[in-house]
Amino acid sequence: MKKKSILALLVIVLVLGFGYFIYVKNGRALSYVSISINPDVQLGLNEEGIVKEVTALNDEADVVIADLELLNKDVLEAVDLVVEATIETGYINEYSEENDVIVTAIDEREEERQMLEKKVVERVNKKLSDKNIYGLVVVNGVNEELKAEAEKYDVSNGKMLLIDRAVTVNPELTKEYLATLSVKDIQSEIKAFVAKRHEALKVSRKEMTETMKKEKEELRNAHQEEVESLKEELLDNADVDTAVMSEEDKEEVLSSLIKEKKEKIKESVESYKEEVIKEAEKKTYPELKQSIENERNKLKKGQSQNQGRE
């Protein structure tokens, strides 16, 4: 009798343990990471960091991800594909100093959220560095204002970040309402708003995708033409006589001119990068975007004044 009781108890423990394992693997809400460049793409990740949801948060994102296969990819591989696509389409431009990437990581477990945030920021920085592109990569993280709001609504910091993002995507939503929902239901509100945007196009999903793919190809071509035009402009403005130069010599001169231009871009970005990153910890997502714009405008104003004195 005693042996049967022990056996029954073991069975109960095993069943409950297996049930908990299933809950942890399948019942837990997805983590999310948003990559905001202008195309704003949100990836929903399972416990293993595999992409299970892809949401285009604006029209530009619809175009950029139109031909990308992101589902079931590791998050870092998906991040590479998204960044690569924004480079191809010119939203990130290696000859511009206006390459801003804002990363938002969302997970109700703060330690996991911070790890995801760090991992994605490092990956984006590496991708830009590999492409010899100077940009500003900042996090829309947990600041004091957000902590206070999280406490006010009795939600986790990660959930508050998602609430903030939902209100940014659809200003008709309120934080009070969203705070009563689960993370999954908040994400459903975001997806419902995106679905309405798609429905307004009054075309089938297939037709919309094909249209977006064409637009993306047009952007690729336009960006390539812009790059070629800029190279020609660099050569035209250089103090060299390209008419008597071989193609090889032209390429060498052009390479030197591009290097010089990129050094100026690097100096420009570095001049306000530290200040923006430091201030990012105190700002909400819309405030962060405005802060970057303000710093850039101050720099442009200073450059104009210097040129005027010359």
ZIPE-V237932 format. One record per backbone hydrogen bond with DSSP energy under -1.0 kcal/mol. CO is the residue of the C=O (numbers start at 1). NH is the residue of the N-H. E is the energy in kcal/mol with one decimal. If there is no record, write none. Layout:
{{CO | NH | E} {CO | NH | E}}
This chain:
{{1 | 5 | -2.1} {2 | 6 | -2.2} {3 | 7 | -2.4} {4 | 8 | -2.7} {5 | 9 | -2.3} {6 | 10 | -2.3} {7 | 11 | -2.2} {8 | 12 | -2.2} {9 | 13 | -2.5} {10 | 14 | -2.5} {11 | 15 | -2.6} {12 | 16 | -2.8} {13 | 17 | -2.6} {14 | 18 | -2.6} {15 | 19 | -2.5} {16 | 20 | -2.3} {17 | 21 | -2.1} {18 | 22 | -2.4} {19 | 23 | -2.1} {20 | 24 | -2.8} {21 | 25 | -2.3} {22 | 26 | -2.8} {23 | 27 | -2.3} {23 | 28 | -1.2} {31 | 45 | -3.5} {32 | 106 | -3.6} {33 | 43 | -2.8} {34 | 104 | -2.1} {35 | 41 | -2.2} {36 | 102 | -2.6} {39 | 37 | -2.0} {40 | 57 | -2.8} {41 | 35 | -3.0} {42 | 55 | -2.8} {43 | 33 | -2.1} {44 | 52 | -3.5} {44 | 53 | -1.4} {45 | 31 | -2.4} {46 | 49 | -2.1} {49 | 75 | -2.4} {50 | 46 | -2.2} {51 | 72 | -3.4} {53 | 44 | -2.8} {55 | 42 | -2.7} {58 | 62 | -1.6} {59 | 63 | -1.6} {60 | 64 | -2.4} {61 | 65 | -2.4} {63 | 66 | -1.1} {65 | 68 | -1.6} {70 | 73 | -1.7} {73 | 51 | -2.9} {74 | 78 | -2.5} {75 | 79 | -2.5} {76 | 80 | -2.1} {77 | 81 | -2.0} {78 | 82 | -2.3} {79 | 83 | -2.7} {80 | 84 | -2.7} {81 | 85 | -2.1} {82 | 86 | -1.9} {83 | 87 | -1.7} {84 | 88 | -2.4} {85 | 89 | -1.8} {86 | 91 | -1.2} {86 | 92 | -2.3} {87 | 90 | -1.1} {93 | 96 | -2.1} {99 | 136 | -3.2} {101 | 138 | -2.5} {102 | 36 | -2.5} {103 | 140 | -2.7} {104 | 34 | -2.8} {106 | 32 | -2.7} {109 | 113 | -2.4} {110 | 114 | -2.4} {111 | 115 | -1.9} {112 | 116 | -2.4} {113 | 117 | -2.6} {114 | 118 | -2.5} {115 | 119 | -2.3} {116 | 120 | -2.4} {117 | 121 | -2.5} {118 | 122 | -2.3} {119 | 123 | -1.7} {120 | 124 | -2.6} {121 | 125 | -2.6} {122 | 126 | -2.1} {123 | 127 | -2.4} {124 | 128 | -2.4} {125 | 129 | -2.5} {126 | 130 | -2.9} {127 | 131 | -1.2} {128 | 133 | -2.8} {129 | 132 | -1.7} {136 | 101 | -3.1} {138 | 103 | -2.8} {139 | 141 | -1.2} {143 | 147 | -2.5} {144 | 148 | -2.3} {145 | 149 | -2.1} {146 | 150 | -2.8} {147 | 151 | -2.2} {148 | 152 | -2.3} {149 | 153 | -2.5} {150 | 155 | -2.5} {156 | 160 | -2.0} {157 | 161 | -1.9} {158 | 162 | -1.6} {159 | 163 | -2.3} {160 | 164 | -2.5} {161 | 165 | -2.1} {162 | 166 | -2.6} {163 | 167 | -2.2} {164 | 168 | -1.8} {165 | 169 | -2.5} {166 | 170 | -2.7} {170 | 173 | -2.1} {174 | 178 | -2.4} {175 | 179 | -2.2} {177 | 180 | -1.4} {178 | 181 | -1.6} {182 | 186 | -2.3} {183 | 187 | -2.3} {184 | 188 | -1.6} {185 | 189 | -1.6} {186 | 190 | -1.8} {187 | 191 | -2.7} {188 | 192 | -2.3} {189 | 193 | -1.8} {190 | 194 | -2.1} {191 | 195 | -2.5} {192 | 196 | -1.9} {193 | 197 | -1.8} {194 | 198 | -1.9} {195 | 199 | -2.7} {196 | 200 | -1.8} {198 | 201 | -1.3} {199 | 202 | -1.7} {204 | 208 | -2.7} {205 | 209 | -2.4} {206 | 210 | -2.2} {207 | 211 | -2.4} {208 | 212 | -2.6} {209 | 213 | -2.3} {210 | 214 | -1.9} {211 | 215 | -2.4} {212 | 216 | -2.3} {213 | 217 | -2.1} {214 | 218 | -2.3} {215 | 219 | -2.2} {216 | 220 | -2.4} {217 | 221 | -2.4} {218 | 222 | -2.7} {219 | 223 | -2.6} {220 | 224 | -2.3} {221 | 225 | -2.4} {222 | 226 | -2.2} {223 | 227 | -2.2} {224 | 228 | -2.3} {225 | 229 | -2.4} {226 | 230 | -2.1} {227 | 231 | -2.1} {228 | 232 | -2.0} {229 | 233 | -2.2} {230 | 234 | -2.3} {231 | 235 | -2.0} {232 | 236 | -2.6} {233 | 237 | -2.2} {238 | 240 | -1.8} {240 | 242 | -1.0} {241 | 244 | -1.0} {242 | 245 | -1.3} {246 | 250 | -2.4} {247 | 251 | -2.3} {248 | 252 | -1.8} {249 | 253 | -2.5} {250 | 254 | -3.1} {251 | 255 | -2.4} {252 | 256 | -1.7} {253 | 257 | -2.4} {254 | 258 | -2.7} {255 | 259 | -2.1} {256 | 260 | -2.1} {257 | 261 | -2.3} {258 | 262 | -2.7} {259 | 263 | -1.8} {260 | 264 | -1.6} {261 | 265 | -2.0} {262 | 266 | -2.6} {263 | 267 | -2.3} {264 | 268 | -2.3} {265 | 269 | -2.7} {266 | 270 | -2.8} {267 | 271 | -1.5} {269 | 272 | -1.0} {269 | 273 | -1.7} {272 | 276 | -2.2} {273 | 277 | -2.5} {274 | 278 | -2.2} {275 | 279 | -2.2} {276 | 280 | -1.8} {279 | 282 | -2.0} {280 | 283 | -1.2} {284 | 288 | -2.5} {285 | 289 | -2.0} {286 | 290 | -2.0} {287 | 291 | -2.4} {288 | 292 | -2.1} {289 | 293 | -1.9} {290 | 294 | -2.5} {291 | 295 | -2.4} {292 | 296 | -2.1} {293 | 297 | -2.3} {294 | 298 | -2.3} {295 | 299 | -1.8} {296 | 300 | -2.4} {297 | 301 | -2.5} {298 | 302 | -2.2} {299 | 303 | -2.3} {300 | 304 | -2.4} {301 | 305 | -2.2} {302 | 306 | -2.0} {303 | 307 | -2.2} {304 | 308 | -2.1} {305 | 309 | -1.8} {306 | 310 | -1.6}}
